[in-house]
Amino acid sequence: MLIKEFCAENFTNIPAAITAGAKRIELCDNLAVGGTTVSSGVMEETINYCHEREVAVMTIIRPRGGDFVYNDTELKIMHTDLIEAKRLGADGVVIGCLTADNHLDEEAMELLLEAADGLQITFHMAFDQLNLAEQLAAIDWLSEHGVTRILTHGGPAGTLIEDNFSHLQTLITHSQNKLTILPGGGINYENNQKVISALNVAEVHGTKIVNL
């Protein structure tokens, strides 16, 4: 089944997105900085509303905009928010931690992954800051640690998704039988079928993935 994952800023457009065909919600606040964790109230209302309509909710766990390098206090905040998302019934969480030199922060990820046990886990577009060789190694590590999918544009922010098809196909091929590569960034209701056909994927992601 094709899943169109709608990236939602708070609750406002979620009812219209579901009506338009969204089958999964990535729930964020502050999309202008790439998305941060919503309040517990927004999270609870969204989860209840979506579950009544058999739509899954993935909620981002990110304490601030900027980079993806988190200190111990920020990781404690993320851990608390993740536990709250789990308590409220989220289907999954969207996370991603890097080191200061843009490597996968395995220690930070292990802390969050342990807390997320039993949930779907998406590693977000922090993945695109890894170099090619590290991206392939990261797929292996993340799959071995229970990550469900990786959200990736397949190239630098601002590039056309079509220009990244070759790299995305490399990632998809490497990830077979390991985890799901979820293309996102520049995919909308007008071009999503082109992406689906070119990459032979069953999931696509975007803020305009359905026509509101």
Rosetta blueprint (number, residue, H / E / L):
1 M L
2 L L
3 I E
4 K E
5 E E
6 F E
7 C E
8 A E
9 E E
10 N L
11 F L
12 T L
13 N L
14 I H
15 P H
16 A H
17 A H
18 I H
19 T H
20 A L
21 G L
22 A L
23 K L
24 R E
25 I E
26 E E
27 L E
28 C E
29 D E
30 N L
31 L H
32 A H
33 V H
34 G L
35 G L
36 T E
37 T L
38 V L
39 S L
40 S H
41 G H
42 V H
43 M H
44 E H
45 E H
46 T H
47 I H
48 N H
49 Y H
50 C H
51 H H
52 E H
53 R L
54 E L
55 V L
56 A E
57 V E
58 M E
59 T E
60 I E
61 I L
62 R L
63 P L
64 R L
65 G L
66 G L
67 D L
68 F L
69 V L
70 Y L
71 N L
72 D H
73 T H
74 E H
75 L H
76 K H
77 I H
78 M H
79 H H
80 T H
81 D H
82 L H
83 I H
84 E H
85 A H
86 K H
87 R H
88 L H
89 G L
90 A L
91 D L
92 G E
93 V E
94 V E
95 I E
96 G L
97 C L
98 L E
99 T L
100 A L
101 D L
102 N L
103 H L
104 L E
105 D L
106 E H
107 E H
108 A H
109 M H
110 E H
111 L H
112 L H
113 L H
114 E H
115 A H
116 A L
117 D L
118 G L
119 L L
120 Q E
121 I E
122 T E
123 F E
124 H L
125 M H
126 A H
127 F H
128 D H
129 Q H
130 L L
131 N L
132 L H
133 A H
134 E H
135 Q H
136 L H
137 A H
138 A H
139 I H
140 D H
141 W H
142 L H
143 S H
144 E H
145 H L
146 G L
147 V L
148 T L
149 R E
150 I E
151 L E
152 T E
153 H L
154 G L
155 G L
156 P L
157 A L
158 G L
159 T L
160 L L
161 I H
162 E H
163 D H
164 N H
165 F H
166 S H
167 H H
168 L H
169 Q H
170 T H
171 L H
172 I H
173 T H
174 H H
175 S H
176 Q L
177 N L
178 K L
179 L L
180 T E
181 I E
182 L E
183 P E
184 G E
185 G L
186 G L
187 I L
188 N E
189 Y L
190 E L
191 N L
192 N H
193 Q H
194 K H
195 V H
196 I H
197 S H
198 A H
199 L H
200 N L
201 V L
202 A L
203 E E
204 V E
205 H E
206 G E
207 T L
208 K E
209 I L
210 V L
211 N L
212 L L
